[in-house]
């Protein structure tokens, strides 16, 4: 009877250990996915900024277009700043996690 209880406890402990490991892996994957999404949004925003920075002819009929581009540029700069801050937060969260410590150990070896 004791052996049976010990086996059951061992199996239960092993199952809990696997569940905890899978939770950590899922958390890590969520961070990676968030980083990729932020990087994609940052690159898309950067392409918009580059398009808005293109000089326009300073013809009288295009001055309104130039002013609209300048206003859009200022708006996109704000978005880019927000994306950069979000990206930095996810990277810092990732670097403080357990996977970063394992990676550092591997680099040292």
Beta strands, then each sheet from edge to edge (+ up, - down):
end
